[in-house]
Amino acid sequence: MKLYCLSSGPLKVNTYFLVNELTKTAIVIDSAENYKLIKNTEKNYGFTIKYVLLTHAHFDHAGNVKKLQDDGVEIYVSKLDAPKLLNDLNLSLDFGRKFDYCVADYEFSDNEELVLEDIKIKVIYTPGHTDGSVTFLVEDMLFTGDTLFLESVGRTDFPTGNKEQLIESVKGLFALDGDYKVYPGHQEFTTLSHERKYNAFVDYD
């Protein structure tokens, strides 16, 4: 498996491509808003996107899922965040962004293990930024969306956000055995060991 990343949109969302190098197929984590950039990346690297997995359903992470779905890509999201793809809780209206409503192809649950394109992906519910936010565990990598950032954590002042839940979610990630590379929804990459030592926001009041 090979990992590619790009950052796009006004809010600089990180989009990740998990590529099966044998089959030249890809899983996208958080496809963001820039459809043309996603399609150009697919073309330039010579793989075919088969799935989009969302860490949560806010517009900046899921803005182009309907266009990708129309191309034949399957959209996966948590059961709790799936309704946000069909209503204004995706925040598009609040930020004045266009959003094409989408019915997800699959709604996953906490602790579910997905096997897509021979890539194993464990779903860890990490509510707080939204009630249905998740982290994806893939090999030695955590894709944390807007739950855990470099020496910071996600906002909890949006609808369905909850500060206490977010703190517990981050503490749950810190409790995982061993170290992991952390790939957040925005900003720089980090590691779980670094965040255990330097991320003071998990204890904020």
C-alpha positions in Angstrom: 0.0 0.0 0.0 1.1 3.5 -0.8 -0.1 6.7 0.8 -0.5 10.0 -1.0 -1.8 13.3 0.5 -2.9 16.6 -0.8 -4.3 19.8 0.9 -7.0 21.8 -0.7 -9.9 24.3 -0.3 -10.2 27.5 1.7 -9.9 25.5 4.9 -6.9 23.4 3.7 -8.4 20.0 4.2 -6.0 17.1 4.0 -7.2 14.4 1.6 -5.5 11.0 1.8 -5.2 8.3 -0.9 -4.6 4.7 0.2 -3.5 3.0 -2.9 -3.2 -0.8 -3.6 -0.2 -0.8 -5.8 -1.0 -4.2 -7.3 -4.5 -3.3 -8.5 -4.0 0.4 -8.9 -7.1 1.1 -7.0 -7.5 3.7 -4.2 -9.5 4.5 -1.1 -9.8 8.2 -0.4 -10.2 9.5 3.2 -12.0 12.9 3.2 -12.3 14.0 -0.4 -12.7 17.7 0.5 -14.3 20.2 -1.9 -12.0 20.3 -5.0 -13.4 17.7 -7.4 -11.1 18.6 -10.2 -8.0 18.2 -8.1 -9.1 14.8 -6.9 -9.7 13.7 -10.5 -6.4 15.1 -11.6 -4.6 13.3 -8.8 -6.3 10.1 -9.8 -5.3 10.6 -13.5 -1.7 11.7 -12.8 -0.9 8.8 -10.5 -2.7 6.2 -12.6 -5.0 4.7 -10.0 -8.8 4.4 -9.9 -10.7 5.7 -6.8 -13.2 3.0 -5.6 -14.2 4.3 -2.2 -14.4 7.5 -0.2 -14.3 7.2 3.6 -15.4 10.2 5.6 -14.1 11.0 9.1 -17.2 13.2 9.5 -19.7 14.9 7.2 -18.8 18.6 7.4 -18.9 20.2 3.9 -15.1 20.9 3.8 -14.4 17.2 4.1 -17.3 15.9 2.1 -18.1 18.7 -0.4 -17.6 16.7 -3.6 -18.9 13.2 -2.6 -22.0 13.4 -4.8 -19.9 14.1 -7.9 -17.6 11.2 -7.0 -20.5 9.0 -6.3 -21.9 9.8 -9.7 -18.6 8.6 -11.1 -19.2 5.2 -9.5 -17.2 5.8 -6.2 -18.9 4.3 -3.1 -19.3 6.7 -0.2 -18.8 5.4 3.4 -19.6 7.4 6.5 -20.6 6.7 10.1 -24.3 6.0 11.0 -24.5 9.1 13.1 -23.0 11.5 10.5 -24.8 10.0 7.5 -27.8 12.3 7.9 -25.6 15.3 7.7 -25.0 14.5 4.0 -28.7 15.3 3.5 -29.2 18.4 5.7 -27.6 21.6 6.7 -25.7 20.1 9.7 -22.9 19.7 7.2 -22.3 23.5 7.8 -22.4 24.4 4.1 -25.1 27.0 4.6 -23.3 28.5 7.6 -20.2 29.0 5.5 -22.0 30.0 2.2 -20.7 26.9 0.4 -22.5 24.9 -2.2 -23.2 21.3 -1.2 -24.9 18.5 -3.3 -26.8 16.2 -1.0 -25.8 12.6 -1.0 -27.1 9.3 0.3 -24.1 7.3 1.5 -23.6 3.8 0.1 -22.6 2.4 3.4 -22.9 3.5 7.1 -20.3 2.0 9.4 -20.3 1.4 13.1 -17.8 1.8 16.0 -15.1 -0.9 16.0 -16.1 -2.2 12.6 -13.2 -3.5 10.5 -13.5 -2.8 6.8 -11.5 -4.6 4.2 -11.5 -2.7 1.0 -9.1 -3.3 -1.9 -7.2 -5.7 0.4 -6.6 -2.8 2.9 -7.7 -3.3 6.5 -9.3 -0.3 8.1 -10.6 -0.2 11.7 -13.2 2.3 12.5 -12.8 4.0 16.0 -15.7 6.3 17.0 -14.2 9.5 18.3 -17.2 11.9 18.9 -16.7 15.5 20.0 -16.2 17.5 16.8 -19.4 15.9 15.6 -21.4 13.2 17.3 -20.5 10.8 14.5 -16.8 11.6 14.0 -14.4 8.7 13.6 -10.7 7.9 13.4 -9.5 5.3 10.9 -6.7 2.9 12.0 -4.7 1.5 9.1 -1.5 -0.4 9.9 0.6 2.1 11.9 -1.4 5.1 10.9 -4.3 7.0 12.5 -6.5 9.2 10.3 -8.0 11.5 12.9 -10.1 14.0 10.9 -10.9 17.0 13.1 -10.5 15.1 16.4 -6.8 15.3 17.0 -4.3 17.7 15.5 -0.6 18.6 16.0 -0.6 19.8 19.6 -4.3 20.7 19.4 -7.8 19.2 19.1 -10.9 19.9 17.1 -13.6 22.5 17.7 -16.7 21.6 19.6 -18.8 24.7 19.1 -20.6 23.4 16.0 -23.9 21.5 16.1 -23.6 18.0 17.6 -20.1 19.0 19.0 -19.4 18.2 22.6 -16.3 19.1 24.5 -16.5 16.4 27.1 -16.9 13.7 24.4 -13.9 15.1 22.5 -11.7 14.9 25.6 -12.7 11.3 26.1 -12.1 10.5 22.4 -8.6 11.9 22.5 -7.8 10.2 25.7 -9.1 6.9 24.1 -6.6 7.4 21.2 -3.8 8.1 23.7 -4.6 4.8 25.4 -3.9 2.8 22.3 -0.9 0.5 22.7 2.3 1.6 21.0 2.9 4.6 18.7 1.2 5.6 15.5 1.6 8.2 12.8 -1.2 10.7 13.0 -2.7 12.1 9.8 -5.2 14.8 10.8 -7.9 16.5 8.7 -6.0 19.8 8.7 -2.5 21.0 9.3 0.7 19.0 9.8 1.2 15.3 10.5 2.3 14.2 13.9 2.7 11.1 16.0 0.7 9.7 18.9 3.8 9.7 21.1 4.3 13.4 20.4 0.7 14.2 21.2 0.7 12.2 24.5 3.6 14.4 25.6 2.8 17.8 24.2 -1.0 18.0 23.5 -2.3 20.0 26.5 -5.7 20.6 25.0 -7.0 17.2 26.1 -7.3 18.5 29.6 -8.7 21.9 28.9 -11.7 23.2 31.0 
